[in-house]
Amino acid sequence: MSVLASPEGTRRYEARMREKVASDHFRTWPGSMDAADAEGTLRLSSVGMGSYTGPTTPAADDQYRDAVQEAVRAGINVIDCAINYRHQRSERALGKGIRTLIDQGEIQRDEILVMTKGGYLPFDGDAPADPAGYLRRTYFDPGIADPGEVVAGCHCIAPKYLENQLGRSLENFGLAAVDVYFLHNLEQQLDEVSREEFAIRVENAFAYLESEAEKGRIGIYGVATWNGFRVPTDRKEHLDLAELYALAEKVGGVGHRFRALQLPYNLGMLEAVNVPSQAVQGQQVPILVAAQVFGMLTVTSVPLLQGQILGHLPATFSKMAGLTTPAQRALQFARSSPGIHAPLVGMKTRAHVQENARVATVSPLDPQAFQAAMGG
Ligand SMILES: NC(=O)c1ccc[n+]([C@@H]2O[C@H](COP(=O)([O-])OP(=O)(O)OC[C@H]3O[C@@H](n4cnc5c(N)ncnc54)[C@H](OP(=O)(O)O)[C@@H]3O)[C@@H](O)[C@H]2O)c1
């Protein structure tokens, strides 16, 4: 049995969900999103689950454990986390939920796509009284992270450090492998290092991640970003997808595993479609266009702007058939945007999971309905 999402596993899952979700809720990756039967491809839900927010309490842990089960039962097989979310508690809670589903025979591991991120130096369970002392004892004194390779006092992508973090993440989840390993907010490095040094660090990190993909502890890797792909080219934190792709090819050849992107996208953050931040084939294009050219698996964060967008949706959104709540409509907008495989919605409250999973029961908007929702 595969310890990663597999073509057969994700199709098995899709077949089981057939009665519950719309026929085009699942998308194909890699390749054309709409192609149902391309050999060797995964079938992934067009809504994913995130796990960033919430208190560091056992009660919130239990909520996330239950939420991931509810989500997977409802047709969501894309799950996102990061080692530092809720000081490692989110990985542990999701892991508990996922392992229980597997142990009970409700799913098999190869039916779901598990994504996590490394880069930020995480605490363990809670913020310590002496954060600097904790980081020194845990990471610097044992030689896991070299202070010279850490930026902003909290972010590191050196191979030795990433190896430690991937190991911790796998332990937190209780899984043998994760499907997507993201370098978390990679642009953070550009706060402090030159573009030349940045390229060296990224190349080393990618070479390490290629070796983990070889070993099978990760499926593919990518970058999860905040500003990097949304800002114009002259900004210090700007990330260039073509440059990153070239570095991956340099260390991994044409079959490299740098295949995934994560970035914010919602009605209040539309830079992914309207800032031409990327140079592709001699043209400046927005990141969602560039990502399609490079064949990246593209998932988006903060689809509800952490709840802030819910009271501010335009009237045109009310025309979305079958969906009645602002959260459902905001998710429908994101999942119907060209180039996005799945918005990742943060949800630990059972009622939110149930409400959001309803989106899976309707088809994504066709291009005409999407334009109408956008007021076009
Ligand atoms: N740089 C990065 O890589 C980055 C940055 C931010 C986020 N992310 C990822 O993207 C995911 C989504 O972003 P996010 O969690 O920050 O923001 P979000 O998905 O826009 O919003 C999450 C918040 O909305 C609430 N919510 C969920 N469904 C709702 C509903 N139907 N009605 C009302 N409120 C609802 C959640 O509450 P409950 O939790 O109580 O259900 C939570 O407080 C994260 O979880 C994380 O996995 C990545």
The ligand as an ORCA input file, in Angstrom:
! r2SCAN-3c Opt
* xyz 0 1
  N       1.652     31.671      4.061
  C       0.940     30.576      4.018
  O       1.404     29.563      3.560
  C      -0.456     30.565      4.536
  C      -0.967     31.702      5.150
  C      -2.269     31.646      5.637
  C      -3.022     30.481      5.497
  N      -2.489     29.379      4.911
  C      -3.277     28.118      4.742
  O      -4.540     28.436      4.183
  C      -5.574     28.005      5.058
  C      -6.741     28.969      5.000
  O      -6.380     30.253      5.497
  P      -6.878     30.768      6.925
  O      -7.289     29.625      7.789
  O      -5.832     31.670      7.448
  O      -8.125     31.691      6.541
  P      -9.586     31.373      5.957
  O      -9.675     30.000      5.453
  O      -9.896     32.499      5.051
  O     -10.507     31.541      7.254
  C     -10.460     30.647      8.325
  C     -11.379     31.175      9.399
  O     -12.730     31.218      8.906
  C     -13.589     30.490      9.773
  N     -14.599     29.812      8.941
  C     -14.439     28.670      8.202
  N     -15.587     28.362      7.584
  C     -16.489     29.302      7.917
  C     -17.850     29.500      7.616
  N     -18.501     28.665      6.808
  N     -18.485     30.595      8.135
  C     -17.826     31.445      8.939
  N     -16.525     31.306      9.276
  C     -15.864     30.237      8.769
  C     -12.707     29.523     10.515
  O     -13.283     29.225     11.769
  P     -13.165     27.771     12.453
  O     -11.713     27.407     12.415
  O     -13.694     27.980     13.813
  O     -14.003     26.795     11.669
  C     -11.410     30.319     10.647
  O     -11.480     31.188     11.747
  C      -4.903     27.941      6.429
  O      -5.639     27.181      7.326
  C      -3.552     27.399      6.052
  O      -3.651     26.009      5.901
  C      -1.219     29.419      4.403
*
